[in-house]
Amino acid sequence: MPSSRHRFVRTIATGGVLTALSGCTSDLEPSTETPLPEPESNPAPASGDPITVSRDYRASSKYDYYPETGEIRRRTGYRKHVNESGTTKEPIYEREPASSWVTRVGGTVAGTEAMTTVQERLDAESVDNVSPGMGYADGDVRRVTFAYEVWPNRSGETRTPPVDFETLVSAVPRTVTANFRFEAATLSGTFHPVVEFRQIYRS
């Protein structure tokens, strides 16, 4: 499981503000709510059938891949140059190593497509209180975390996703392979999603 990310311990929501408590003390009064049992494996590796997604950037002016430098460039604007011949425009780019771009952008694409797949597998138009996060590197493995959010309150009511934790784990693809096609080459990244149980307390 992810070693580079702080594991979720507890969250208290007061007046719409979330305060994360992870391995530290707090001056807040302890909650009197009864916590729901945390799954034995948390976060749990997704176990659904794998999927593959593709994006074609060959006709896009947003991103381009430069294999000679191993980077992705995103055009953000132009710089004007004025001389005796007139005015010319030079593109301005944001540059990012291709590997980190695949992790960051690919993780968003993978999470979005995996969420659509989950809705199809569960035959649901939406899955409230479940949300995919951004892609991140867990050592040599690319991951996306799906948050399974449980919201108890002091009146004894609990807002939960419409499916149980194990059902979500079995619906989320165990791998999502994302392919990004550029003029120079196709870049690929395989993500290994996990599902994380998060109990968020409301006062």
C-alpha positions, 0 to 999 in steps of 0.5 A: 500500500502507499508508503509515501502518503499519510494514511487517513486517520480521522477527519472532523467537519465543523461549520463546513471546514475540514480539519485533518488529524493524522498522528497528532493531538488536537484541542477539539473535543472528542467526537461522541459518535460511534465510528463505523468499522474500518475495512481490514484492508484500507486502502484496498487494491481495486479488483475489477476487470482492467480497462484501457483508455486513449487520448489523441493529441496529434491535432491538439494545440494544448500539449505536444511531446518532444522526444529529444528532451523527453518532455511535454510542452503546454502552450500558455501564450505568446511573446510579441517581438517588434522590429523593423520587419513588423511584429512576430509572436513566439509561443510560450510553453510550460515544460514538464518531464514526460514521465511526471506528465503521464502520472499527473494527467494520466492519473486524472484521465484514468480516474475519470474513466474508471469512475465512468466504468464503475457507474456502468458496472453498478448500473448507476447514474452517479455514485455519491460520496465516492470520488477519484483523486489525482494520479501519484507515484507509489515507488515504481507503481502509478496509482489513483485513490478512490475515496469511499466517504462515510459521514456520521453525525451526532443524531445517529444518521450516517451518509454513505455511498449507495454501495458497500465498500467491498462492492466498490472495490470489486467494481473499480478496475484493478488496472487502468492503462492510459495511452496518449498519442502524439505526432512523435510517439505514443506515451503510456502509463498503467495505473493501479487504483486503490479504494480508501475508506474515509470516515468524516465526522460532523459536529 
